[in-house]
Amino acid sequence: MPRLLLDTHVFLWWVTDDANLTAATRRAIADPNNECCLSMASCWEMAIKSSLGKLRLAKSVERFVTEQLAANSFALLPIELRHAARNEKLPFHHRDPFDRLLIAQAMVEKITIVTADQIFGKYGAKTLW
């Protein structure tokens, strides 16, 4: 089963049915043959943005994510040492630590990362948009 790692914005756009998602992205996420994953790094990023007032959710991040993972049959991808360590070898095309961790996870796990961020492609990770 192909695996897809959703970038934080893609996850949020999916669960809010945002028009920013491309048709190809919508089809891939909706395809029951694909396993969609959300990184724990995205959960961490959402919690920080929520605490800073940059992300407004009707529920706590923990409850929101838990409910959306279940409702959409998405898997939660934990952060492992090998994911964090892969950052040591990444060039600094991207300075955002959350994005760098997602890139490292995608590379280590050999997962396609679903993102609108074109910088991800500079790392050689397989991307979909």
N, C-alpha and C positions, 0 to 999 in steps of 0.2 A: 504494500500500500504506500503510495507516495505521501511524503510528509511535507507540510507547509508550516513555516514559522512566521506568524503574523507580527509585523512591526506594530508598535503601540498604537500609532495613529490608525492603522488598518483595522485593528481590533475595535477601537472606539468607533470608527466609521461604519464597520459592519453591524455592530450592535445598535447603532442609532440610525441605520439605513441612510447614511449620508450619501449624497449625490456625487461626492468626490471619488468614490470607488469606480474603477473602470469596469466595463462589461466582462472582460477577461478575468479580472480579479473576483468579481461576484460569482462567475461560473465556477472558478477553481475552489473557492471557499464552500460553495453550496454542493459541490460534487461529493457524494457519499463515499467515493473511492479514495478520496484524499483525507488524510489525518491532519487536522489543523491544530497547531500548538501555539500556546501563549507562554512566553518566557517569564520566569519569576522576575527577571530584570524589568520587564514591562510593568509588572505589579508594583515593584519598588519605585519606578519612575512615576506611575500614576499616584502613588501615595505621597511622594514628594511634591508633585505638582498640585495635588489637592490641598496639602498643608500650606502651600504658598498662595492659594487662591487662584491658580492658573488653570485648574480643572475643577469643574463643578459637577458633582454627582448627587443624585437624590438620596443615595445611601452611602455607607462607608465603603471604601475601596475593597475591603475584605468581603463584605456581603455582595457588592456589585459584581466583582470578579467571580466569586463562587457561583452566584446565580447564572451569570452569563456563560461560564464554562459548561455548566450542566444543561442549560437551555439550548446551547449550540453544539453540544457533544465535542467540545474542544478539550485537548489535553494540556496540562500544565507542565512545562519543561523546567525542571529544577536547574539551578546554577551549580555546576560541579567544578572541582579544582581544574580539570583539564580545559574547561571553558575559559576560566579566568586566566590560566597560564598561557593560553593561545594568544592573548592580548600582547604578550611580551614580544611576539614576532610580527605583529601587525604594523604596517607603516601608518603614519599619522595623516591619512587622507581625511579622516573624521576625528574631531576632538571630543565629541559627546561620548562620555563613558558608557551610557546605556546602549547607544548605537554600536559602539565598538564591541560590547559584550554580545549583542545580538549577532553581529557579524561573526564573532569567534564561535558562538554556538552553532550557527548555520554551517560554518566550515568544518568544525569538529564532528558534528552530527550528520554532515552531508545532506542537509535539509535545504530546500528552496526557501528563500526568505521573500515574503510578500511585502513590498514597500514602494512608496512613491519617491523615496530618496535616491536620486541617481548616483550619489557618491558611493553607495554600497557596491555598485558594479565595479568600482576601481579595485576592489579587494579580490576579485576573481570568484566571489561567492555566487552561486546560482540565484538569480533574482526573478521575480515575476511582478509585472505591473501591467 
